[in-house]
Amino acid sequence: MIRILLLLFACLSGLAANAGTIYKCTDGGKVSYGDRPCPGAGAALAVPDAPAPDTALQERIERNRATLARLEQDKQVEADREQREQLRAGRAAVAERRRCDKLRLQRQWAEEDLARQPGDARETARRKARRQARRQAETLALECPA
């Protein structure tokens, strides 16, 4: 709407500024208008001056421009905030993946330690290795369900 009003205002002010003398010619009952004098008899028409610019309209246009600039600035601030949030979420996902990978590795090591216990090893050491493997598996299942 604002752009249309600006364009209309520019066109009207440009037409009045470029307007020269307009000639009205009558040839055999046929009327024509032109920017050159008629061959023979013709009358020059007076072109009125362009109206003065409307100050209320100018003020409204300036207010609308200021509002538009503020809205564009707010939009940019929001886009920057969303980008920061996406980066933060990406970093958190990477940290979560690393932690889960570490827990998986610890579980694997605990299972390997249990498997390496010799059959004649003390029962207490086997129970301890079994308990450690179970706890690592439970920790992994709790913190990284996938």
N, C-alpha and C positions, 0 to 999 in steps of 0.2 A: 504494500500500500504506500509506504513511504517512498519507495523507488519510483512508483508510478507518478506520485505527486511531484517529485523532483524532476523527473523527465518532462512532465507536462509544463512545469514552470520554466524549465530551460528552453523548451521548444517555443513557448509563447514569447519569452523575452528575446529569443534569437530572431523570431519572425519580425517583431516590431523594430528591432535594431537594423535589420537588413532591408526592411521595406523602403522602397523609394516611392516615386510618384506612380500612381496607377491611372491609366487612361481608359475612358469608356468610349467606345466607338460604335456608331450606328451606321450600318450599311444596308440600305434597302429594307429597313424595318427589322434587321437582324442586329442584336446587341452583342458586342464582344468586349472583353477587358484585356488590357495588355500593359507592358511596361515601356512601350515606345509610343510616341505620338501617332495619332491616326493620320493616314493620308487624307487630306482634306480637312473637314471639320471634326473636332473631337473635344471632349471636355476632360480636364484633369480632376480627379477625385481627391479629396482631402483624406489623408490617412491619419486617424487619431493616434496620439502618443500612447505608448504602452502604459498600462496602469502601474502605479507604484507597488513595489513588493509588499505583501501583507506581513506586517511584523509579527502578528500572532501566529501565522503559519510558519514563519522563520523560527520563532521560539519553539514551536512544537516540533519542528524538524530537528533542531538542536537537542531538545530533550530526548527525542527518539534515538538520535545518534548516540547520546551518552548512555541511554539504557541498553542499546545494542552492544556497545563496547563493554559495559559491565557484565552483560550476560555472556559474551564471548570469553571474557576473562574468567568468570565463574566456571564455564564449561572447560576451559583449559586446566584450571586448578583441579577440578574433579577428575579429568583424564589423567593428570599427573599422579593424583592420589591412587587411582585404580591401578596404574602401572606399578607404583611402589608396592601396593598390596599383592599384586601378582608375583613380583620378584620375591617378596617375603615368603609367600606361600610356596614358591618353587624351592627356595632355600630350605624351608621346613621339611618339604617332601624329601629332599636329598638327605637331610640329616636323619630323618626317620628310616629311610632305606639303609643308610649306613649302620644305624643302631640295630636294625633287624638282621642285617647280614652278619654283624658281630655276634649277635645272640645265636644265630644258626651255626656259626663256626664254633662257638663255645659248646653248643649241644653236641656237635659232631665230635669234638675232641673228648668230651665226657664219655660218649658212647665208645669211642676208640679205646679210651683208658679202661673201660669196663671189659671190653672184648679182649684186651691184652692181659688181663689178670689171669695168672696161671690157675689151673684147677686145684692145685694143692695150696694156694695162697690162703693166708689166714682169712677166716670167714668175716672178720671185722673189716678188713680192707675191701673185700668184695661188696659187702653191704654199703660201705661208704662210697665206693665208685658207682654202685647202682643208684644210691640216693642222689648223688651229684648229677648223674645223667638224667634222672627223673625230674629233678628241680630245674635243670637247664631246659628240658623239654616243656615243662609247665610255664616257665618264665617266657619262653619264646611264644607259646600258644596264647598267653595272656597279653603280651605286648604287641605281637605281630600275628593277628589271627589269620591273615592270608597266607 
